[in-house]
């Protein structure tokens, strides 16, 4: 069996690759490098001449070659490799008529626990959403509790307003729902540590990405200076970055994204490295059914899984182009049994799909003095 075709699609703000073999089996993958999907497409265009004719079952070999074929590294490259890798695992599962988790070592659990990405425009709204999530069957929720104008607030105001939001979520969620606080890399070490200590009483499951990811060492230091567990990793893209993060003292939870950190091949390795540090894995995910499916297959096969990030946008009409066998049941997804990933593209909807790139400057806030604040 040989790779015969490599197709690229820009579907809304996502880049998707479809790889087809000479036996007629095809697999799909997606990048999580959502800021620059067009750049990922260009990298895969450079991969295409080498990929044609390769044995798609040699996934480790292909990944190693693509990673080392040029002397450059970074999230765009790893995001492109991740998309190819996921598609190859999809092909392999279909070839052997087995779900991907079976090929990753077999399942260690029967269902995948989800934590719901929930918003909240104010404490009352957040309390209501947390209550609804609990009543629907979710045992964990996640939100960004910072006020919109966090970047121009005094420390006292930042702590007070954030505390009000977190208190409301805890009240709505109750004691049987874990609460995850996503800080989105918005703070400095000084402010993030002070804020974390002010939120200890609400017993969050973890405090995620409190500072910018520019320094692996600084991220590790934060984890050693707070009593709330810390999670990092959704913007990291190699096993070596995760190794250095864990070696420098943190975090208690690692957050790789299968669409960014080298696909299923590398994320399985990252999970093993984390296991050796007694660190749990909470895969980053909110970009649609392909990456949700890939994440679920990895979750099913690793012992140190805790909970899977999940967005209800997977179930929205704009994602109907992805036909998935995954069926959420309250706050869980049963481990799928279909061969491969269990996701296919709807050809009719695919033909009509439009590219809708994100407005990146709009996500970059400015402080009151006109300087650039830390962005998501």
C-alpha positions in Angstrom: 0.0 0.0 0.0 1.3 3.4 -1.0 0.2 7.0 -0.5 -1.3 8.2 -3.8 -2.8 11.6 -3.0 -2.5 14.4 -0.4 -5.3 16.9 -0.5 -5.6 20.2 1.5 -8.8 21.9 2.6 -9.3 25.2 4.4 -12.7 24.7 6.1 -13.9 27.9 7.9 -10.8 28.7 10.1 -9.4 25.1 10.0 -6.8 23.4 7.9 -7.6 19.7 7.1 -5.5 17.2 5.2 -6.8 14.1 3.5 -4.4 11.4 2.5 -5.5 8.6 0.1 -3.7 5.4 -0.7 -3.6 3.3 -3.9 -5.8 0.8 -2.2 -8.6 3.4 -1.9 -8.3 3.9 1.9 -8.2 7.6 3.0 -7.5 9.2 6.3 -8.1 12.8 7.5 -6.1 15.0 9.9 -6.3 18.5 11.2 -3.8 21.0 12.5 -4.3 23.0 15.8 -2.1 25.8 14.6 -5.3 27.8 14.2 -3.6 31.2 13.9 -1.8 30.3 10.7 -3.6 27.4 8.9 -2.6 28.8 5.5 1.1 28.4 6.5 0.4 24.8 7.5 -1.0 24.2 4.1 2.1 25.5 2.5 4.3 23.3 4.6 2.3 20.2 3.7 2.6 21.3 0.0 6.3 20.9 0.5 5.8 17.5 2.2 3.6 16.3 -0.7 6.2 15.2 -3.3 8.0 13.1 -0.7 4.8 11.6 0.8 3.6 10.3 -2.5 4.7 6.7 -2.8 5.4 6.2 0.9 4.1 3.3 2.9 1.4 5.0 5.1 1.8 2.3 7.8 5.4 3.5 8.6 4.1 6.3 10.7 7.1 6.7 13.0 9.5 6.7 10.1 7.4 9.3 8.2 7.1 11.5 11.2 10.9 11.4 11.8 11.6 12.2 8.2 9.2 15.1 8.0 10.5 16.6 11.2 14.1 16.4 10.1 13.9 17.0 6.4 14.8 20.6 6.9 16.8 22.5 9.6 13.8 24.4 11.0 11.4 23.9 13.9 8.3 25.5 15.3 4.5 25.3 15.8 3.7 25.6 12.0 6.0 22.7 11.2 4.8 20.5 14.1 1.2 21.5 13.3 1.7 20.3 9.8 3.3 17.0 10.9 0.5 16.5 13.4 -2.2 16.8 10.7 -0.3 14.2 8.5 0.2 11.9 11.5 -3.5 11.9 12.5 -4.5 11.1 8.9 -2.0 8.2 8.8 -3.4 6.7 12.0 -6.8 7.0 10.5 -5.6 5.0 7.5 -3.9 2.4 9.6 -7.0 1.8 11.7 -9.1 1.4 8.6 -6.5 -0.9 7.0 -6.6 -3.2 10.0 -10.3 -2.7 10.7 -9.6 -1.4 14.2 -10.2 1.8 16.1 -7.1 3.8 16.5 -7.0 3.3 20.3 -6.6 -0.4 19.7 -3.4 0.3 17.7 -2.1 2.6 20.4 -2.0 -0.2 23.0 -5.7 -0.9 23.6 -8.2 0.8 25.8 -7.7 1.3 29.5 -11.1 2.8 30.1 -14.7 2.4 28.7 -15.6 6.1 28.5 -13.9 9.5 28.3 -14.7 12.0 31.0 -15.3 15.5 29.5 -14.9 19.0 31.0 -17.2 21.5 29.3 -15.8 24.8 28.0 -18.3 27.2 29.5 -18.4 31.0 29.3 -19.9 33.5 31.5 -20.3 37.3 31.0 -20.7 38.0 34.7 -20.9 36.0 38.0 -24.6 35.4 37.7 -24.4 34.1 34.2 -21.4 31.9 35.1 -23.3 30.4 38.1 -26.2 29.6 35.8 -24.0 27.9 33.2 -22.2 25.9 35.9 -25.5 24.7 37.3 -26.8 23.7 33.8 -23.5 21.8 33.1 -23.9 19.9 36.4 -27.5 19.0 35.7 -26.6 17.8 32.2 -24.1 15.3 33.7 -20.7 17.1 33.4 -18.4 16.4 36.3 -15.9 19.2 35.3 -16.2 22.7 33.8 -13.7 25.2 32.5 -13.7 28.9 32.1 -11.5 32.0 31.8 -12.5 33.9 35.0 -10.6 37.1 34.3 -12.5 40.4 33.6 -12.4 41.7 30.1 -10.2 44.7 31.1 -7.9 42.7 33.3 -4.8 44.2 31.6 -5.5 47.7 33.0 -6.7 46.8 36.5 -5.0 47.2 39.8 -4.0 43.9 41.4 -6.6 44.4 44.1 -9.4 44.9 41.6 -8.2 42.0 39.4 -8.3 39.7 42.4 -11.6 40.9 43.7 -13.5 40.7 40.4 -11.9 37.3 39.5 -12.7 35.9 42.9 -16.4 36.9 42.5 -16.6 35.0 39.2 -14.9 31.9 40.6 -17.1 31.9 43.7 -20.2 32.0 41.5 -19.0 29.0 39.5 -18.2 27.0 42.6 -21.7 27.8 43.9 -23.3 26.7 40.7 -21.2 23.6 40.2 -21.3 22.3 43.7 -18.7 20.0 45.2 -19.1 17.1 42.8 -17.9 19.1 39.7 -14.3 20.0 39.2 -13.5 23.6 38.2 -10.7 24.4 35.8 -9.4 28.0 35.6 -8.0 29.0 32.2 -5.9 32.1 32.5 -4.9 32.1 28.8 -1.3 33.3 29.4 -2.5 36.8 30.3 -0.7 37.5 33.5 2.9 38.1 34.8 4.5 35.8 37.4 3.8 38.4 40.1 0.1 38.8 39.4 -0.6 35.2 38.6 0.9 33.9 41.9 -1.0 36.5 43.9 -4.3 35.6 42.1 -3.8 31.9 42.5 -3.3 32.1 46.2 -6.5 34.2 46.5 -8.5 31.4 44.8 -7.3 28.5 46.9 -10.5 28.3 49.0 -12.5 27.4 45.9 -10.5 24.3 45.3 -9.9 24.6 41.5 -8.7 21.4 39.8 -5.9 23.4 38.2 -4.8 26.9 37.2 -3.9 26.8 33.5 -1.3 28.8 31.6 -1.0 31.7 34.0 1.9 33.4 32.1 3.2 33.7 28.6 4.9 30.7 27.1 8.1 32.4 26.1 10.1 30.6 28.8 9.8 27.0 29.7 11.8 27.6 32.9 9.5 30.4 34.1 6.4 28.2 33.5 8.0 25.5 35.7 8.8 28.0 38.4 5.2 29.2 38.7 4.1 25.6 39.4 6.5 25.4 42.3 5.3 28.7 43.9 1.5 28.1 44.1 -0.5 25.7 46.2 -3.1 25.3 43.3 -2.0 22.7 40.8 -0.8 24.2 37.5 -1.3 23.0 33.9 0.7 24.0 30.8 1.4 22.9 27.3 -1.3 23.8 24.8 1.0 26.0 22.8 4.0 23.7 23.1 4.9 21.5 20.2 7.6 19.0 21.0 8.4 16.2 23.4 11.6 18.0 24.3 9.7 21.1 25.5 7.5 19.0 27.7 10.5 17.2 29.1 12.2 20.5 30.0 9.0 21.8 31.5 8.6 18.8 33.8 12.2 18.7 34.7 12.1 22.4 35.8 9.4 21.7 38.4 6.1 21.8 36.8 3.4 21.3 35.9 1.1 18.8 37.7 -1.0 18.6 34.5 0.3 18.6 30.9 -1.8 20.0 28.1 -0.5 18.9 24.7 -2.8 19.3 21.6 -2.7 16.3 19.2 -3.1 18.8 16.4 0.0 20.8 17.3 2.5 18.6 19.3 3.3 16.1 16.5 0.0 14.2 16.4 -0.9 11.0 18.1 2.7 9.6 17.7 4.4 12.3 19.7 1.5 12.9 22.2 1.6 9.3 23.2 5.3 9.8 24.0 4.6 13.0 25.8 2.0 11.2 27.9 4.6 8.6 28.8 7.1 11.2 29.8 4.5 12.9 32.0 3.6 9.6 33.6 7.2 9.2 34.7 6.8 12.6 36.6 3.4 11.5 38.1 1.8 14.2 35.9 -1.6 13.8 34.5 -2.6 14.5 30.8 -5.5 16.8 29.9 -5.4 17.2 26.1 -6.1 20.7 24.8 -9.0 20.7 22.3 -11.7 22.9 21.0 -11.2 23.0 17.2 -13.8 20.5 16.0 -14.7 16.8 15.6 -11.5 15.6 13.9 -9.3 16.7 16.8 -11.9 15.7 19.4 -11.9 12.2 17.9 -8.1 12.0 17.8 -7.9 13.1 21.4 -10.5 10.6 22.5 -8.5 7.7 21.0 -5.4 8.8 22.9 -7.3 9.3 26.1 -8.7 5.8 25.8 -5.2 4.3 25.7 -3.1 6.1 28.3 -3.2 5.5 32.1 -2.7 9.1 33.2 -5.7 10.7 31.5 -7.9 12.8 33.8 -10.4 14.7 31.6 -10.9 15.8 28.0 -11.6 19.4 27.0 -14.8 19.6 25.1 -16.7 22.3 23.3 -20.4 22.0 22.3 -19.5 23.7 19.1 -18.6 20.2 17.9 -22.3 19.6 17.8 -23.2 22.9 16.0 -24.4 23.1 12.4 -21.2 24.7 11.1 -19.4 21.4 11.9 -21.9 19.2 10.0 -19.2 18.8 7.3 -17.6 16.3 9.7 -19.5 13.1 10.1 -18.5 11.5 13.4 -19.4 8.3 15.2 -18.6 10.0 18.6 -21.8 10.4 20.6 -21.6 12.5 23.8 -23.6 11.1 26.7 -24.0 13.8 29.3 -20.5 14.5 30.5 -18.8 11.5 28.8 -18.1 10.1 25.4 -18.1 6.2 25.1 -15.0 4.9 23.6 -15.7 4.5 19.8 -15.6 1.1 18.1 -15.5 2.2 14.4 -12.3 1.6 12.4 -9.8 4.5 12.3 -10.8 7.8 13.9 -14.5 7.5 13.2 -14.8 10.8 11.4 -15.4 11.4 7.6 -15.9 14.5 5.5 -19.3 15.1 4.0 -18.4 15.5 0.3 -21.4 17.7 -0.5 -20.9 20.1 2.4 -17.1 20.0 1.8 -17.6 21.3 -1.8 -19.5 24.3 -0.4 -17.2 25.0 2.5 -15.6 28.5 2.7 -12.3 29.6 4.1 -13.0 32.1 7.0 -9.7 33.1 8.5 -9.6 34.5 12.0 -8.9 38.2 12.6 -5.8 37.8 14.7 -5.2 41.5 15.5 -8.7 41.6 17.0 -7.6 39.1 19.7 -4.6 41.2 20.8 -5.7 43.7 23.5 -4.1 47.0 24.3 -3.7 48.5 27.7 -5.1 51.9 28.6 -1.7 53.5 27.9 -1.6 52.1 24.4 1.0 49.3 25.0 0.4 45.7 24.0 -1.1 43.5 26.7 -0.5 39.8 26.9 -2.7 38.0 24.3 -4.5 34.7 24.2 
